[in-house]
Each structure stands twice: as C-alpha cells, then as structure tokens.
Amino acid sequence: MTASRRAAHCAELIIHLARLAQSGETDPRLTPAQWTALRYFARANRFSRTPSAFSSFHATTRGTASQTVKSLVALGLLEGQRSEADGRSTLFELTATGHALLERDPLCCLTAALDGLAPETRAALLDGLRDVQTGLASARGTEHFGTCGDCCHREKSSGGGCYCASVLATVPEGEEGKLCIGFAPRGGSGPA
C-alpha cells in the first residue's frame, strides 16, 4: 500500500468509526448533529458557547447551527443567557437534563475502545489527529479549535487560570481545558 493509499485508508477508517459510533443505541429524539452540539456546548469555554462558534466547529452554516441550538433549547437540554460582555450574543449552557443525557452519549462506546489502547498508542493517535485537524483547518481557511494548553495566545496569570491574548481576558481555572474558537496552535496560526 502506498503512502497516499494508506492516507485514504486512514480517512475511510475515521469516517467509518464516526458513523459506527453514532449508530448505536441512542436517544431517538436526537440527531447526530444535535449530539455533536450537546457535546460541543459541554466542552466549550465561556467565550465559545455561541451558535456562531458552534457553526464553525461543526463546519455548517450559522442558520443550521441556530436551528440545532433552538431544538436543544426546546428539548430542555440547553438554556441561553445574554452575554454580559456585549449584550448582543447569547451564551448557551447545558441544563441538568442535558448533562444527564450526555451520560448516555453514543460516543461512550468509542471512548471506551480508545481507552482500551495502550497509553503510548493513544497519545500518538491524539497527536496525529491534532496534526490532521490543524492541517485541514489551515487548508480550508477555517477556525482551529483546541484548548489553552496548546494555544499560542495563552499567557500565565498571577491569579490562577491563564490570560488569553486573543479575547483579552482571564480564563478562569477549570475553563483552560475547554474548547475555544480563539485557539491558534503553538508554532502556527489560525486562519487569516
């Protein structure tokens, strides 16, 4: 198998794994896009819990993302609150029901399978997938998503947590490991 055929095989396996993970027993009320949104809002930091940021993360239109968010609000899984920073945008949080539903996330089986890998294999896979994500986001001119620990905008803060030079604000402890739309990988940059 040539390198390009191996790469094609890897791409097919990634897509197959995603579909396989979503095909298991799941709450019939939710579509795969709604599950993705629920996971996203559970993992996003306070600067990134907007429909616009979700649309970038999910590589979909803002209209489609807004409809997905509205459906989760109607199901009582998300709730919105106006941003204190600008008063225009709405920030979304999972409700207690949303958090409880994530305990039955169809990706739990995939997570368990990955957890069964040897730690060094899992670490190498994570590094490789991050590299692919960064390369693909750069090639497509889309936002990179990642966490403070891997971001070039991160600066140490004296009061705990860290300071984000992208949003010009302190990131509270506990939010550093969450997804951020302002992320730019170290040694690289986000989209122009």
C-alpha positions as CSV (number, residue, x, y, z in Angstrom):
1,M,0.0,0.0,0.0
2,T,1.5,3.4,-1.0
3,A,1.5,6.3,1.4
4,S,-1.4,8.0,-0.3
5,R,-3.4,4.8,-0.3
6,R,-2.6,4.4,3.4
7,A,-3.8,8.0,4.0
8,A,-7.0,7.3,2.1
9,H,-7.5,4.1,4.2
10,C,-7.0,6.2,7.4
11,A,-9.6,8.8,6.2
12,E,-12.1,6.0,5.4
13,L,-11.5,4.4,8.9
14,I,-12.0,7.8,10.6
15,I,-15.3,8.3,8.8
16,H,-16.4,4.7,9.4
17,L,-15.6,5.0,13.1
18,A,-17.6,8.2,13.4
19,R,-20.6,6.6,11.7
20,L,-20.2,3.4,13.7
21,A,-20.1,5.3,17.0
22,Q,-23.3,7.2,16.1
23,S,-25.2,4.1,15.0
24,G,-25.5,2.5,18.4
25,E,-28.4,2.8,20.8
26,T,-29.2,6.4,21.3
27,D,-32.0,8.7,22.4
28,P,-34.4,8.7,19.5
29,R,-35.1,12.4,20.0
30,L,-31.6,13.5,19.0
31,T,-29.9,13.5,15.6
32,P,-26.1,13.1,15.2
33,A,-25.9,16.9,14.7
34,Q,-27.8,17.5,18.0
35,W,-25.5,15.1,19.8
36,T,-22.5,17.0,18.4
37,A,-24.0,20.3,19.6
38,L,-24.7,18.9,23.1
39,R,-21.1,17.7,23.3
40,Y,-19.7,20.9,21.9
41,F,-21.6,23.1,24.5
42,A,-20.4,20.8,27.3
43,R,-16.8,21.2,26.2
44,A,-16.6,24.8,25.0
45,N,-15.3,27.6,27.2
46,R,-17.4,30.6,28.1
47,F,-16.1,32.6,25.1
48,S,-17.1,29.9,22.6
49,R,-20.6,28.8,23.7
50,T,-22.5,30.6,20.9
51,P,-24.3,29.3,17.9
52,S,-21.8,31.1,15.7
53,A,-18.8,29.3,17.3
54,F,-20.7,26.0,17.1
55,S,-21.3,26.6,13.4
56,S,-17.6,27.0,12.9
57,F,-16.8,23.9,15.0
58,H,-19.4,21.8,13.2
59,A,-18.5,23.2,9.7
60,T,-22.1,24.1,9.0
61,T,-24.0,27.3,8.2
62,R,-25.0,29.7,11.0
63,G,-28.6,29.1,10.2
64,T,-28.3,25.3,10.5
65,A,-26.4,25.7,13.8
66,S,-29.0,28.1,15.1
67,Q,-31.8,25.7,14.3
68,T,-29.9,22.9,16.0
69,V,-29.4,25.0,19.1
70,K,-33.1,26.1,19.2
71,S,-34.1,22.4,19.0
72,L,-31.9,21.6,22.0
73,V,-33.4,24.5,23.9
74,A,-36.9,23.3,23.1
75,L,-36.0,19.8,24.4
76,G,-34.8,21.4,27.7
77,L,-31.2,20.3,27.1
78,L,-29.7,23.8,26.6
79,E,-30.5,27.2,28.1
80,G,-29.3,30.6,26.8
81,Q,-28.3,33.8,28.6
82,R,-27.4,37.2,27.1
83,S,-23.6,37.8,27.2
84,E,-22.7,40.4,29.8
85,A,-19.7,41.4,27.7
86,D,-21.6,42.7,24.6
87,G,-25.3,42.3,25.4
88,R,-26.0,41.0,21.9
89,S,-24.8,37.4,21.8
90,T,-26.4,34.6,23.7
91,L,-24.2,32.1,25.5
92,F,-25.6,28.6,26.0
93,E,-25.1,26.2,28.8
94,L,-26.3,22.6,29.3
95,T,-29.2,22.1,31.7
96,A,-29.1,19.4,34.3
97,T,-31.1,17.3,31.9
98,G,-28.6,17.9,29.1
99,H,-25.7,16.8,31.4
100,A,-27.7,13.7,32.4
101,L,-28.3,12.8,28.8
102,L,-24.6,13.1,27.9
103,E,-24.1,10.1,30.3
104,R,-25.7,8.1,27.6
105,D,-23.8,9.6,24.7
106,P,-23.4,7.2,21.8
107,L,-19.7,8.1,21.6
108,C,-19.2,6.4,25.0
109,C,-18.5,3.1,23.2
110,L,-15.9,4.7,21.0
111,T,-14.3,6.4,24.0
112,A,-14.2,3.1,25.9
113,A,-12.5,1.5,22.8
114,L,-9.9,4.3,22.7
115,D,-9.4,4.0,26.4
116,G,-8.5,0.3,25.8
117,L,-5.5,1.3,23.7
118,A,-2.0,1.3,25.3
119,P,-1.3,4.8,26.7
120,E,1.5,5.4,24.2
121,T,-0.7,4.3,21.3
122,R,-3.5,6.6,22.5
123,A,-1.1,9.5,22.9
124,A,0.4,9.0,19.4
125,L,-3.1,8.8,17.9
126,L,-4.1,12.0,19.7
127,D,-1.0,13.8,18.4
128,G,-1.6,12.6,14.9
129,L,-5.3,13.5,14.9
130,R,-4.4,17.0,16.2
131,D,-1.9,17.5,13.4
132,V,-4.5,16.4,10.8
133,Q,-7.1,18.7,12.3
134,T,-4.7,21.6,12.2
135,G,-3.6,20.9,8.7
136,L,-7.2,20.5,7.4
137,A,-8.4,23.7,9.2
138,S,-5.5,25.6,7.7
139,A,-6.1,24.2,4.2
140,R,-9.8,25.1,4.4
141,G,-9.2,28.5,6.0
142,T,-11.4,27.7,9.0
143,E,-11.0,28.2,12.7
144,H,-8.8,25.9,14.6
145,F,-10.3,24.5,17.8
146,G,-8.3,23.5,20.8
147,T,-7.6,24.2,24.4
148,C,-5.5,26.8,26.3
149,G,-2.6,24.4,27.0
150,D,-1.8,24.1,23.3
151,C,-2.6,27.7,22.3
152,C,-0.1,30.4,21.4
153,H,-2.5,33.1,22.9
154,R,-2.1,31.6,26.4
155,E,-0.2,33.7,28.9
156,K,0.3,32.8,32.6
157,S,-1.9,34.7,35.0
158,S,-0.9,35.5,38.6
159,G,-4.5,35.0,39.9
160,G,-4.9,31.4,38.8
161,G,-6.0,30.2,35.4
162,C,-4.4,31.9,32.5
163,Y,-4.8,35.1,30.4
164,C,-6.0,34.8,26.8
165,A,-4.4,37.4,24.4
166,S,-7.0,36.6,21.8
167,V,-10.0,37.6,23.8
168,L,-8.1,39.9,26.2
169,A,-9.5,38.3,29.3
170,T,-8.5,35.9,32.1
171,V,-9.6,32.4,31.6
172,P,-10.8,31.0,34.9
173,E,-9.4,27.8,36.3
174,G,-11.5,24.9,35.0
175,E,-12.0,26.5,31.6
176,E,-8.4,26.1,30.4
177,G,-9.1,22.6,29.2
178,K,-12.2,23.5,27.3
179,L,-12.6,24.1,23.5
180,C,-12.0,27.7,22.3
181,I,-12.8,29.4,19.0
182,G,-9.9,31.8,19.5
183,F,-7.5,28.9,19.6
184,A,-4.3,29.2,17.5
185,P,-1.9,26.3,17.7
186,R,1.6,27.0,19.0
187,G,4.1,27.2,16.2
188,G,1.3,28.1,13.8
189,S,-1.5,30.5,13.4
190,G,-5.2,30.4,12.9
191,P,-6.9,31.4,9.7
192,A,-6.0,34.7,8.1
